[in-house]
């Protein structure tokens, strides 16, 4: 160990500079059984809507650029309005150019456009489905072999109608998916119900047309690279799992902060609010990955069993919890947005505390918060470890100086992992400082990160449902937030906050009462 330098001794020559670095070495694919996607016809209902232009078409285009698409893969848009295939492609072109992860070169676009087709018509008209059937038959003849994915990118209110018509026209058939037989899968977009009762009805309804193995409930957070990495970090390293419990972890924060507002979606947002939009699905899913037990294997249902199991162990919130451990906020100016009531109580911000009654997590609070128009765009999981016993450092001040370690799983932006811990500052005194060690995917593996929708569409085409939500965990997530929705919708009391701020001070007070604090959001 290097001795501290005596003040009279000459200073040692400067040490050679060692650049701080993160290097990544690719070790191999753990998912050796991952199949290539099957040649498929993808039918997008709501093909002229925002999601299709912003996410679905750019994702499919990038899958094609990465040569991950099976040949042939044909994409059929279904929407109101009469468009030729060429007009449909022309309509998508500027959106793909704007939202594609990779540059849109003319030759690649021409190839992509040649896979597009369009059926114009109302969802309640038989003619729409007759035309669709003709296109699907033609696709099968071109080599899609009858494999089909229906993407319901429409308001949930029309799901029953579409499914009923698809069944009536023999385009879907309720059956367990068998290898070697033409596949028939349906992707359902959120919001998946608006409360427990409607989610159950929706599940019942969809379940009457399709077997659970055919239903792909999408939660795009689960397709994010860093969310998937939670499992590899936890179960691929022996150093974390022994610490991953109540003995070592003090509390966990999960934040999804957005700097944007509701982006013109006033009517949708008024009926939804942040709890349904982000917490019921995205954040509870992330929490289940952080807290689940080791699965028997990486097979879809083994992982989904464990996620569902941990959600069952989350303590139900009562009136008292909602009053003391849940905070709602609304950004100033929200009520002036189009489609928003002038006295709206819809929360654009929510923070809440959950406890998990399990052997592993008893007594560890999980704080979830999400909000629009906040200071920073950031999605992060912060695992706060317990403080050290202070007897070692006899100074009275040690308690305030020695900050406990924090492991951060950075979901976006600057995807990566960091660890904050204390280290001695060089010098005679035991001066301690915080050190932040950060790994970003961009530095470590020098590989672009695909968009969540790319991963999820590919998984659906290959019949892998691991990253999609199963019925039981959707139900349980609704059950968990139901008391919050009920109480908040029955009583006004939203806290206003300034756009660009960290949210309502009541959220700081809520976590502060437990002796904890949120990770600070910083205006960029
Ligand atoms: C969607 C919500 O599910 O997620 C939006 O409906 C939100 O309101 C979006 O903006 C955030 O997703 P991402 O991937 O940009 O963090």
Boltz pocket constraint, residues with backbone or C-beta under 6 A from the ligand:
constraints:
  - pocket:
      binder: B
      contacts: [[A, 220], [A, 258], [A, 261], [A, 277], [A, 379]]
      max_distance: 6.0
